[in-house]
């Protein structure tokens, strides 16, 4: 009986990091999000997503962090809120604006 409880305790201790991984990833994601916002990027113009490390091949997404012992990646995706670099703002007088 002592042996069974000892084995159960060892299994729970070894599984503890797996249980803590989602919380750790959320904390890392929140830290990255705050850094991006502190750099002047509006919160509505991007999204961060936590994905398993083998699913990082998403179009228009950039890996900006990792968590859970590098088993998960945090992806940055720019949203279509009108701030995309391919859509320059229109000039107010109706003329075309030129890149400087």
N, C-alpha and C positions, 0 to 999 in steps of 0.2 A: 504494500500500500504506500509506503514511503517513497518507493521507487517511482510509482505512477505520479505522485504529486510532484516529485522532483523533475520528472520529464515534462510535465505540464507547465511547471514554472519556467523551465528553460525555453520551451516553445513560445510562451507568451513574451518573454524578454527578447527573444530573437525577432519576434514579429512586431515589436513596439515601433521600430523606425518606419515600418510600412504603414502603420496606423497614423503616424505623425506626418507623413509625407504631404498629404493634401493641405494641412495647415501650414506647413513650411512653404509650400509652393504659393499659397495665397499671400503669405507675408512677403515673399520675394517679389511677387507680382505687384503688390501694393507699393513696395519701395521703388520699383522701377517706374510705375505709373506716376508717383510723386516727383521723381527726378525729371521725367519728361515734361510734366506740367510746370515745374520750376524753371525749365529752360524756355518757357514761353509758348509751348504748344497747347492750344485749347483742348480741354478734356473731351470735347465732342468730335474732334477731328481724328481720333485714333482709337484703336481697341487693342487690348492685350488678351491673348488666349493661351491657356496652358494645355499642351498636347503631349502625348507620349513621345519619347525620343525618336521612335521609328516613323512618326507621322509628320515630320517637319516640312515635307515637300508640298507647301501650299503656295499658290500663285500670289504674287504681290505681298508676301509676308516675309519678315526678316526676324531671325532669331536674335533676341536681345537679352536673354538670360536662360539659366537652367536651374533646376532644383531637384530635390529627392535623389541625391547622389548621382546627378546627371542622367536620371532615367526619364525626366520630363524636361521639355523646352518651353520657353515663354516666347510667343510670337507677337510681333508688332505689325499691325495692319492699319494703313491710313484709310479713313472712311471718306465717303463722298460728300463732304459738307461744303464743297466749293473751294477748298484750299489746296486742291491738287495742283502740282506744278505745271501740268499740261493745260490748265485753264487760267490764263492770265486775266486779271480784272480788266473790264472795259474802261476806256477813258471816259471821263465825265462829259467832255465836250463832243462826244460822238466819233472822234477820230480814233484811228488804230493806235494803240500804244506800242512802242518799240522797245525791245530789250536793250538794257544799258550795259 
